[in-house]
Amino acid sequence: MTTTYFRRYCMQVDLRNGWTPRSLSPLPPGFELWPWKESLREAHARAKYESFREEMDANIFSCLGNEEGCRRLMRDISFRDGFLPEATWLLVHHSAERKTGVPCGTIQAIRTGPRVASIQNVGVSPAFRGRGLGSWLVNHSLQGMHRSQFEFGQLEVTASNLGAIRLYERLGFHRLKVVHKSTDVRSFPSPL
Ligand SMILES: CC(C)(COP(=O)(O)OP(=O)(O)OC[C@H]1O[C@@H](n2cnc3c(N)ncnc32)[C@H](O)[C@@H]1OP(=O)(O)O)[C@@H](O)C(=O)NCCC(=O)NCCS
């Protein structure tokens, strides 16, 4: 067991001065974004697990790499004082083969300062990436923050997660500071 330090960026988007959501191409057919309700907590946990289980972040935050950990994390986030239902969305995929929609993406946010809201985790299941769905989730979460009068949206991202960083930069985030997260790891896959 060795202690490893991961470089992460705290990123921020300024929601003041006439901020408007980026215009995105329409959601692809078969996908819907569902607003938060308690009864969707388990679906968020499942989407979180599917999105993070094979990713570098599951080595930094071990709860992301197992289903029970994701359930616990969703409970913790949704019971926190500053939980922001208006900036929390579930992505659901409907297919001809299944009667009910399948959760395939999630984003949640909490208040972290009087004027600051922070995205906790955003993830899209591997099979559905690269179609603009992650951008939709982030955009919708920022709209919820903006409607609730927050002035800044923030998040933390592992420095090697280049695809996610590009996505955030396209949506107006910039790097605010570097933070280091230490974790005890047995082994971890190569960075993304
Ligand atoms: C980060 C993550 C949420 C992005 O989700 P996504 O649905 O793939 O995001 P998008 O499709 O909006 O953007 C990703 C890429 O698809 C491209 N894209 C965007 N819209 C598209 C569309 N309509 N059709 C095809 N490609 C599109 C983007 O240009 C982008 O390309 P890039 O790699 O050159 O930047 C996803 O990769 C993920 O869940 N990763 C694992 C968990 C994780 O690391 N989360 C972030 C923690 S901070």
The ligand as a Tripos MOL2 file, in Angstrom:
@<TRIPOS>MOLECULE
LIG
   48    50     1     0     0
SMALL
NO_CHARGES

@<TRIPOS>ATOM
      1 C1        -16.8760   13.3290  -18.3910 C.3       1 LIG1
      2 C2        -18.1550   12.6920  -18.9520 C.3       1 LIG1
      3 C3        -19.3080   12.9770  -18.0050 C.3       1 LIG1
      4 C4        -18.4500   13.3200  -20.3140 C.3       1 LIG1
      5 O1        -19.6520   12.7630  -20.8080 O.3       1 LIG1
      6 P1        -20.0050   12.7430  -22.3630 P.3       1 LIG1
      7 O2        -21.4350   12.4190  -22.4770 O.co2     1 LIG1
      8 O3        -19.0430   11.8970  -23.0880 O.co2     1 LIG1
      9 O4        -19.7440   14.2930  -22.7120 O.3       1 LIG1
     10 P2        -19.9950   15.0290  -24.1280 P.3       1 LIG1
     11 O5        -20.4400   14.0370  -25.1450 O.co2     1 LIG1
     12 O6        -20.8170   16.2010  -23.8430 O.co2     1 LIG1
     13 O7        -18.5480   15.5440  -24.4820 O.3       1 LIG1
     14 C5        -17.4970   14.6250  -24.6650 C.3       1 LIG1
     15 C6        -17.0210   14.6180  -26.0980 C.3       1 LIG1
     16 O8        -18.0560   14.3190  -26.9970 O.3       1 LIG1
     17 C7        -18.0970   15.3230  -28.0160 C.3       1 LIG1
     18 N1        -19.4930   15.6330  -28.3170 N.ar      1 LIG1
     19 C8        -20.2410   16.6050  -27.7660 C.ar      1 LIG1
     20 N2        -21.4610   16.6290  -28.3150 N.ar      1 LIG1
     21 C9        -21.4790   15.6170  -29.2070 C.ar      1 LIG1
     22 C10       -22.4640   15.1210  -30.0670 C.ar      1 LIG1
     23 N3        -23.7010   15.6670  -30.1110 N.pl3     1 LIG1
     24 N4        -22.1510   14.0420  -30.8310 N.ar      1 LIG1
     25 C11       -20.9020   13.4950  -30.7730 C.ar      1 LIG1
     26 N5        -19.9350   13.9480  -29.9690 N.ar      1 LIG1
     27 C12       -20.2230   14.9860  -29.1940 C.ar      1 LIG1
     28 C13       -17.4700   16.5260  -27.4480 C.3       1 LIG1
     29 O9        -16.8920   17.3200  -28.4750 O.3       1 LIG1
     30 C14       -16.4560   15.9140  -26.5430 C.3       1 LIG1
     31 O10       -15.3010   15.6800  -27.2960 O.3       1 LIG1
     32 P3        -13.8320   16.0030  -26.7620 P.3       1 LIG1
     33 O11       -13.3620   14.7330  -26.1370 O.co2     1 LIG1
     34 O12       -13.0960   16.3710  -27.9430 O.co2     1 LIG1
     35 O13       -13.9260   17.0880  -25.7430 O.co2     1 LIG1
     36 C15       -17.9500   11.1740  -19.1650 C.3       1 LIG1
     37 O14       -16.7990   10.9590  -19.9560 O.3       1 LIG1
     38 C16       -17.8030   10.3740  -17.8760 C.2       1 LIG1
     39 O15       -18.7770    9.9850  -17.2570 O.2       1 LIG1
     40 N6        -16.5560   10.0910  -17.4520 N.am      1 LIG1
     41 C17       -16.3010    9.2540  -16.2720 C.3       1 LIG1
     42 C18       -16.6800    9.9670  -15.0060 C.3       1 LIG1
     43 C19       -15.9160   11.2680  -14.8860 C.2       1 LIG1
     44 O16       -14.6980   11.3090  -15.0420 O.2       1 LIG1
     45 N7        -16.6480   12.3570  -14.5820 N.am      1 LIG1
     46 C20       -16.0770   13.6560  -14.4120 C.3       1 LIG1
     47 C21       -15.5900   13.7840  -13.0160 C.3       1 LIG1
     48 S1        -15.0250   15.4430  -12.6760 S.3       1 LIG1
@<TRIPOS>BOND
     1     1     2 1
     2     2     3 1
     3     2     4 1
     4     2    36 1
     5     4     5 1
     6     5     6 1
     7     6     7 2
     8     6     8 1
     9     6     9 1
    10     9    10 1
    11    10    11 2
    12    10    12 1
    13    10    13 1
    14    13    14 1
    15    14    15 1
    16    15    16 1
    17    15    30 1
    18    16    17 1
    19    17    18 1
    20    17    28 1
    21    18    19 ar
    22    18    27 ar
    23    19    20 ar
    24    20    21 ar
    25    21    22 ar
    26    21    27 ar
    27    22    23 1
    28    22    24 ar
    29    24    25 ar
    30    25    26 ar
    31    26    27 ar
    32    28    29 1
    33    28    30 1
    34    30    31 1
    35    31    32 1
    36    32    33 2
    37    32    34 1
    38    32    35 1
    39    36    37 1
    40    36    38 1
    41    38    39 2
    42    38    40 1
    43    40    41 1
    44    41    42 1
    45    42    43 1
    46    43    44 2
    47    43    45 1
    48    45    46 1
    49    46    47 1
    50    47    48 1
@<TRIPOS>SUBSTRUCTURE
     1 LIG1         1 GROUP 0 **** ****
